[in-house]
Amino acid sequence: EEIGPHEVFARDFDQQRGRTVTITGYLICTKHVRTVNGKYMGFTDFIDARGDFFDVVLFPDTFNQYPMNVTSVYRLRGKLIDDFG
């Protein structure tokens, strides 16, 4: 599947901070973590079509609705934030 014309790449993240973006990436791994409320969430690592790595946090509602347990290509849409630099 082709990359859409309005999609971003990991190297574009600095210019897109605070916006809702779409990116396609190959899932490398997911770390399942239990919240204080006992719900699961995921920290996932991807590589984009240009070979750059990026991380995604899947909060409990999204994590349960869209499980990412299979190493495959995913199209992701979400708000791009940078809490840790």
Solvent accessible surface area in square Angstrom, and as a share of the most:
residue,aa,sasa,rsa
1,E,193,0.87
2,E,151,0.68
3,I,58,0.29
4,G,24,0.23
5,P,129,0.81
6,H,167,0.74
7,E,23,0.10
8,V,17,0.10
9,F,32,0.13
10,A,13,0.10
11,R,143,0.52
12,D,41,0.21
13,F,42,0.17
14,D,99,0.51
15,Q,124,0.55
16,Q,38,0.17
17,R,124,0.45
18,G,43,0.41
19,R,142,0.52
20,T,77,0.45
21,V,15,0.09
22,T,22,0.13
23,I,8,0.04
24,T,19,0.11
25,G,2,0.02
26,Y,95,0.36
27,L,5,0.03
28,I,76,0.38
29,C,66,0.40
30,T,30,0.17
31,K,136,0.58
32,H,91,0.41
33,V,46,0.27
34,R,143,0.52
35,T,34,0.20
36,V,156,0.89
37,N,126,0.65
38,G,33,0.32
39,K,110,0.47
40,Y,88,0.33
41,M,24,0.11
42,G,0,0.00
43,F,90,0.37
44,T,1,0.01
45,D,51,0.26
46,F,0,0.00
47,I,44,0.23
48,D,8,0.04
49,A,71,0.55
50,R,122,0.44
51,G,39,0.38
52,D,44,0.23
53,F,138,0.58
54,F,11,0.05
55,D,110,0.57
56,V,33,0.19
57,V,66,0.38
58,L,9,0.04
59,F,125,0.52
60,P,24,0.15
61,D,114,0.59
62,T,56,0.33
63,F,18,0.07
64,N,98,0.50
65,Q,121,0.54
66,Y,125,0.47
67,P,77,0.48
68,M,13,0.06
69,N,106,0.54
70,V,102,0.58
71,T,77,0.45
72,S,45,0.29
73,V,93,0.54
74,Y,45,0.17
75,R,113,0.41
76,L,19,0.09
77,R,173,0.63
78,G,34,0.33
79,K,137,0.58
80,L,25,0.13
81,I,104,0.53
82,D,61,0.32
83,D,103,0.54
84,F,198,0.83
85,G,99,0.95
